[in-house]
Amino acid sequence: MFARLLLPESVRFVDTPEETTPGAQALILLTEWHEIVRADRAAIADSMRCPKLVFDGRNALDAALMAHLGFEYAAVGGNSPGKGDNAASLERADPTIPLTLDREKLSRE
């Protein structure tokens, strides 16, 4: 794999998306690749620590399913039919826990 030659040895390569999440609190989705979008979200949710944050930069995941699995989910961008209107959205598993999504700050960064 060419990337192994370019990246430092500290970068860990894995075979499945599920191997990337144990102990993580946040995920950032930047692709609509089939193997990523179709990953076992229940297994990923089980392996993560709370709060389980997902920023979906392609609007490729089902917001209701993500909330059902316990994720705090924010989605923008992308062009996936049936997944939203590409406007920023937030689905919360527990609406009593405060979470701030500062859209103005995100747009500047």
PyMOL commands that place a pseudoatom at each C-alpha (Angstrom):
pseudoatom trace, name=CA, resn=MET, resi=1, chain=A, elem=C, hetatm=0, pos=[0.000, 0.000, 0.000]
pseudoatom trace, name=CA, resn=PHE, resi=2, chain=A, elem=C, hetatm=0, pos=[1.500, 3.306, -1.116]
pseudoatom trace, name=CA, resn=ALA, resi=3, chain=A, elem=C, hetatm=0, pos=[0.153, 5.231, 1.894]
pseudoatom trace, name=CA, resn=ARG, resi=4, chain=A, elem=C, hetatm=0, pos=[2.296, 3.124, 4.246]
pseudoatom trace, name=CA, resn=LEU, resi=5, chain=A, elem=C, hetatm=0, pos=[5.384, 4.490, 2.506]
pseudoatom trace, name=CA, resn=LEU, resi=6, chain=A, elem=C, hetatm=0, pos=[4.286, 8.110, 2.864]
pseudoatom trace, name=CA, resn=LEU, resi=7, chain=A, elem=C, hetatm=0, pos=[2.871, 8.186, 6.383]
pseudoatom trace, name=CA, resn=PRO, resi=8, chain=A, elem=C, hetatm=0, pos=[4.805, 7.911, 9.647]
pseudoatom trace, name=CA, resn=GLU, resi=9, chain=A, elem=C, hetatm=0, pos=[5.039, 4.569, 11.438]
pseudoatom trace, name=CA, resn=SER, resi=10, chain=A, elem=C, hetatm=0, pos=[2.771, 5.917, 14.181]
pseudoatom trace, name=CA, resn=VAL, resi=11, chain=A, elem=C, hetatm=0, pos=[-0.186, 5.725, 11.744]
pseudoatom trace, name=CA, resn=ARG, resi=12, chain=A, elem=C, hetatm=0, pos=[-2.090, 2.497, 12.361]
pseudoatom trace, name=CA, resn=PHE, resi=13, chain=A, elem=C, hetatm=0, pos=[-3.692, 0.742, 9.391]
pseudoatom trace, name=CA, resn=VAL, resi=14, chain=A, elem=C, hetatm=0, pos=[-6.719, -1.527, 9.879]
pseudoatom trace, name=CA, resn=ASP, resi=15, chain=A, elem=C, hetatm=0, pos=[-8.789, -3.812, 7.684]
pseudoatom trace, name=CA, resn=THR, resi=16, chain=A, elem=C, hetatm=0, pos=[-12.305, -2.764, 8.727]
pseudoatom trace, name=CA, resn=PRO, resi=17, chain=A, elem=C, hetatm=0, pos=[-13.989, 0.473, 9.833]
pseudoatom trace, name=CA, resn=GLU, resi=18, chain=A, elem=C, hetatm=0, pos=[-15.054, -1.223, 13.075]
pseudoatom trace, name=CA, resn=GLU, resi=19, chain=A, elem=C, hetatm=0, pos=[-11.391, -1.602, 14.094]
pseudoatom trace, name=CA, resn=THR, resi=20, chain=A, elem=C, hetatm=0, pos=[-10.957, 2.169, 14.221]
pseudoatom trace, name=CA, resn=THR, resi=21, chain=A, elem=C, hetatm=0, pos=[-13.470, 2.976, 16.954]
pseudoatom trace, name=CA, resn=PRO, resi=22, chain=A, elem=C, hetatm=0, pos=[-12.746, 1.124, 20.238]
pseudoatom trace, name=CA, resn=GLY, resi=23, chain=A, elem=C, hetatm=0, pos=[-12.469, 3.731, 22.969]
pseudoatom trace, name=CA, resn=ALA, resi=24, chain=A, elem=C, hetatm=0, pos=[-13.152, 6.673, 20.653]
pseudoatom trace, name=CA, resn=GLN, resi=25, chain=A, elem=C, hetatm=0, pos=[-15.631, 9.405, 21.550]
pseudoatom trace, name=CA, resn=ALA, resi=26, chain=A, elem=C, hetatm=0, pos=[-15.950, 10.987, 18.119]
pseudoatom trace, name=CA, resn=LEU, resi=27, chain=A, elem=C, hetatm=0, pos=[-16.062, 10.026, 14.450]
pseudoatom trace, name=CA, resn=ILE, resi=28, chain=A, elem=C, hetatm=0, pos=[-15.736, 12.265, 11.421]
pseudoatom trace, name=CA, resn=LEU, resi=29, chain=A, elem=C, hetatm=0, pos=[-17.155, 10.848, 8.199]
pseudoatom trace, name=CA, resn=LEU, resi=30, chain=A, elem=C, hetatm=0, pos=[-15.663, 12.431, 5.079]
pseudoatom trace, name=CA, resn=THR, resi=31, chain=A, elem=C, hetatm=0, pos=[-16.469, 9.805, 2.445]
pseudoatom trace, name=CA, resn=GLU, resi=32, chain=A, elem=C, hetatm=0, pos=[-19.403, 7.896, 1.012]
pseudoatom trace, name=CA, resn=TRP, resi=33, chain=A, elem=C, hetatm=0, pos=[-17.333, 4.785, 0.267]
pseudoatom trace, name=CA, resn=HIS, resi=34, chain=A, elem=C, hetatm=0, pos=[-19.515, 1.682, 0.489]
pseudoatom trace, name=CA, resn=GLU, resi=35, chain=A, elem=C, hetatm=0, pos=[-17.344, -0.094, 3.092]
pseudoatom trace, name=CA, resn=ILE, resi=36, chain=A, elem=C, hetatm=0, pos=[-17.528, 2.949, 5.381]
pseudoatom trace, name=CA, resn=VAL, resi=37, chain=A, elem=C, hetatm=0, pos=[-21.211, 3.828, 4.984]
pseudoatom trace, name=CA, resn=ARG, resi=38, chain=A, elem=C, hetatm=0, pos=[-22.259, 0.165, 5.326]
pseudoatom trace, name=CA, resn=ALA, resi=39, chain=A, elem=C, hetatm=0, pos=[-20.096, -0.506, 8.416]
pseudoatom trace, name=CA, resn=ASP, resi=40, chain=A, elem=C, hetatm=0, pos=[-21.697, -2.230, 11.416]
pseudoatom trace, name=CA, resn=ARG, resi=41, chain=A, elem=C, hetatm=0, pos=[-22.927, 0.862, 13.250]
pseudoatom trace, name=CA, resn=ALA, resi=42, chain=A, elem=C, hetatm=0, pos=[-24.211, -1.128, 16.236]
pseudoatom trace, name=CA, resn=ALA, resi=43, chain=A, elem=C, hetatm=0, pos=[-20.749, -2.662, 16.766]
pseudoatom trace, name=CA, resn=ILE, resi=44, chain=A, elem=C, hetatm=0, pos=[-19.167, 0.762, 16.379]
pseudoatom trace, name=CA, resn=ALA, resi=45, chain=A, elem=C, hetatm=0, pos=[-21.578, 2.265, 18.931]
pseudoatom trace, name=CA, resn=ASP, resi=46, chain=A, elem=C, hetatm=0, pos=[-20.845, -0.558, 21.382]
pseudoatom trace, name=CA, resn=SER, resi=47, chain=A, elem=C, hetatm=0, pos=[-17.094, 0.000, 21.091]
pseudoatom trace, name=CA, resn=MET, resi=48, chain=A, elem=C, hetatm=0, pos=[-17.155, 3.766, 21.664]
pseudoatom trace, name=CA, resn=ARG, resi=49, chain=A, elem=C, hetatm=0, pos=[-17.099, 5.787, 24.879]
pseudoatom trace, name=CA, resn=CYS, resi=50, chain=A, elem=C, hetatm=0, pos=[-19.721, 8.404, 25.696]
pseudoatom trace, name=CA, resn=PRO, resi=51, chain=A, elem=C, hetatm=0, pos=[-20.463, 10.891, 24.432]
pseudoatom trace, name=CA, resn=LYS, resi=52, chain=A, elem=C, hetatm=0, pos=[-20.564, 9.158, 21.046]
pseudoatom trace, name=CA, resn=LEU, resi=53, chain=A, elem=C, hetatm=0, pos=[-20.245, 12.056, 18.597]
pseudoatom trace, name=CA, resn=VAL, resi=54, chain=A, elem=C, hetatm=0, pos=[-20.535, 11.675, 14.824]
pseudoatom trace, name=CA, resn=PHE, resi=55, chain=A, elem=C, hetatm=0, pos=[-19.926, 14.501, 12.369]
pseudoatom trace, name=CA, resn=ASP, resi=56, chain=A, elem=C, hetatm=0, pos=[-21.150, 13.318, 8.966]
pseudoatom trace, name=CA, resn=GLY, resi=57, chain=A, elem=C, hetatm=0, pos=[-19.549, 15.555, 6.370]
pseudoatom trace, name=CA, resn=ARG, resi=58, chain=A, elem=C, hetatm=0, pos=[-21.316, 13.794, 3.496]
pseudoatom trace, name=CA, resn=ASN, resi=59, chain=A, elem=C, hetatm=0, pos=[-24.831, 13.507, 4.962]
pseudoatom trace, name=CA, resn=ALA, resi=60, chain=A, elem=C, hetatm=0, pos=[-24.530, 9.805, 4.143]
pseudoatom trace, name=CA, resn=LEU, resi=61, chain=A, elem=C, hetatm=0, pos=[-25.928, 8.163, 7.295]
pseudoatom trace, name=CA, resn=ASP, resi=62, chain=A, elem=C, hetatm=0, pos=[-29.470, 7.772, 8.550]
pseudoatom trace, name=CA, resn=ALA, resi=63, chain=A, elem=C, hetatm=0, pos=[-29.938, 10.333, 11.337]
pseudoatom trace, name=CA, resn=ALA, resi=64, chain=A, elem=C, hetatm=0, pos=[-32.771, 8.455, 13.069]
pseudoatom trace, name=CA, resn=LEU, resi=65, chain=A, elem=C, hetatm=0, pos=[-30.769, 5.215, 13.168]
pseudoatom trace, name=CA, resn=MET, resi=66, chain=A, elem=C, hetatm=0, pos=[-27.699, 7.000, 14.490]
pseudoatom trace, name=CA, resn=ALA, resi=67, chain=A, elem=C, hetatm=0, pos=[-29.757, 8.602, 17.283]
pseudoatom trace, name=CA, resn=HIS, resi=68, chain=A, elem=C, hetatm=0, pos=[-31.358, 5.228, 18.071]
pseudoatom trace, name=CA, resn=LEU, resi=69, chain=A, elem=C, hetatm=0, pos=[-27.871, 3.716, 18.474]
pseudoatom trace, name=CA, resn=GLY, resi=70, chain=A, elem=C, hetatm=0, pos=[-26.939, 6.420, 20.990]
pseudoatom trace, name=CA, resn=PHE, resi=71, chain=A, elem=C, hetatm=0, pos=[-24.912, 8.723, 18.772]
pseudoatom trace, name=CA, resn=GLU, resi=72, chain=A, elem=C, hetatm=0, pos=[-25.014, 12.502, 18.972]
pseudoatom trace, name=CA, resn=TYR, resi=73, chain=A, elem=C, hetatm=0, pos=[-25.154, 13.127, 15.235]
pseudoatom trace, name=CA, resn=ALA, resi=74, chain=A, elem=C, hetatm=0, pos=[-24.481, 16.233, 13.163]
pseudoatom trace, name=CA, resn=ALA, resi=75, chain=A, elem=C, hetatm=0, pos=[-24.657, 16.110, 9.364]
pseudoatom trace, name=CA, resn=VAL, resi=76, chain=A, elem=C, hetatm=0, pos=[-23.777, 18.593, 6.624]
pseudoatom trace, name=CA, resn=GLY, resi=77, chain=A, elem=C, hetatm=0, pos=[-22.927, 18.443, 2.945]
pseudoatom trace, name=CA, resn=GLY, resi=78, chain=A, elem=C, hetatm=0, pos=[-23.034, 15.450, 0.648]
pseudoatom trace, name=CA, resn=ASN, resi=79, chain=A, elem=C, hetatm=0, pos=[-25.675, 14.531, -1.819]
pseudoatom trace, name=CA, resn=SER, resi=80, chain=A, elem=C, hetatm=0, pos=[-27.242, 11.310, -0.553]
pseudoatom trace, name=CA, resn=PRO, resi=81, chain=A, elem=C, hetatm=0, pos=[-30.892, 11.008, -1.563]
pseudoatom trace, name=CA, resn=GLY, resi=82, chain=A, elem=C, hetatm=0, pos=[-33.319, 10.394, 1.287]
pseudoatom trace, name=CA, resn=LYS, resi=83, chain=A, elem=C, hetatm=0, pos=[-30.862, 11.371, 4.003]
pseudoatom trace, name=CA, resn=GLY, resi=84, chain=A, elem=C, hetatm=0, pos=[-31.810, 15.019, 4.358]
pseudoatom trace, name=CA, resn=ASP, resi=85, chain=A, elem=C, hetatm=0, pos=[-31.720, 18.289, 2.520]
pseudoatom trace, name=CA, resn=ASN, resi=86, chain=A, elem=C, hetatm=0, pos=[-27.965, 18.810, 3.067]
pseudoatom trace, name=CA, resn=ALA, resi=87, chain=A, elem=C, hetatm=0, pos=[-28.626, 21.516, 5.655]
pseudoatom trace, name=CA, resn=ALA, resi=88, chain=A, elem=C, hetatm=0, pos=[-26.899, 21.196, 8.998]
pseudoatom trace, name=CA, resn=SER, resi=89, chain=A, elem=C, hetatm=0, pos=[-28.934, 18.934, 11.260]
pseudoatom trace, name=CA, resn=LEU, resi=90, chain=A, elem=C, hetatm=0, pos=[-28.570, 17.462, 14.708]
pseudoatom trace, name=CA, resn=GLU, resi=91, chain=A, elem=C, hetatm=0, pos=[-30.209, 14.286, 15.993]
pseudoatom trace, name=CA, resn=ARG, resi=92, chain=A, elem=C, hetatm=0, pos=[-29.780, 13.607, 19.700]
pseudoatom trace, name=CA, resn=ALA, resi=93, chain=A, elem=C, hetatm=0, pos=[-30.145, 10.294, 21.483]
pseudoatom trace, name=CA, resn=ASP, resi=94, chain=A, elem=C, hetatm=0, pos=[-30.852, 12.112, 24.772]
pseudoatom trace, name=CA, resn=PRO, resi=95, chain=A, elem=C, hetatm=0, pos=[-32.214, 15.632, 24.272]
pseudoatom trace, name=CA, resn=THR, resi=96, chain=A, elem=C, hetatm=0, pos=[-31.808, 16.394, 27.992]
pseudoatom trace, name=CA, resn=ILE, resi=97, chain=A, elem=C, hetatm=0, pos=[-28.004, 16.461, 27.649]
pseudoatom trace, name=CA, resn=PRO, resi=98, chain=A, elem=C, hetatm=0, pos=[-26.921, 19.885, 26.365]
pseudoatom trace, name=CA, resn=LEU, resi=99, chain=A, elem=C, hetatm=0, pos=[-24.832, 20.017, 23.204]
pseudoatom trace, name=CA, resn=THR, resi=100, chain=A, elem=C, hetatm=0, pos=[-23.872, 23.142, 21.326]
pseudoatom trace, name=CA, resn=LEU, resi=101, chain=A, elem=C, hetatm=0, pos=[-23.208, 23.147, 17.601]
pseudoatom trace, name=CA, resn=ASP, resi=102, chain=A, elem=C, hetatm=0, pos=[-21.858, 26.577, 16.730]
pseudoatom trace, name=CA, resn=ARG, resi=103, chain=A, elem=C, hetatm=0, pos=[-22.478, 26.724, 12.968]
pseudoatom trace, name=CA, resn=GLU, resi=104, chain=A, elem=C, hetatm=0, pos=[-20.897, 30.175, 12.675]
pseudoatom trace, name=CA, resn=LYS, resi=105, chain=A, elem=C, hetatm=0, pos=[-17.670, 28.968, 14.299]
pseudoatom trace, name=CA, resn=LEU, resi=106, chain=A, elem=C, hetatm=0, pos=[-17.627, 25.820, 12.145]
pseudoatom trace, name=CA, resn=SER, resi=107, chain=A, elem=C, hetatm=0, pos=[-18.007, 27.873, 8.975]
pseudoatom trace, name=CA, resn=ARG, resi=108, chain=A, elem=C, hetatm=0, pos=[-14.962, 29.983, 9.896]
pseudoatom trace, name=CA, resn=GLU, resi=109, chain=A, elem=C, hetatm=0, pos=[-12.692, 27.013, 10.632]
for i in range(1, 109): cmd.bond("trace and resi %d" % i, "trace and resi %d" % (i + 1))
show_as sticks, trace
zoom trace
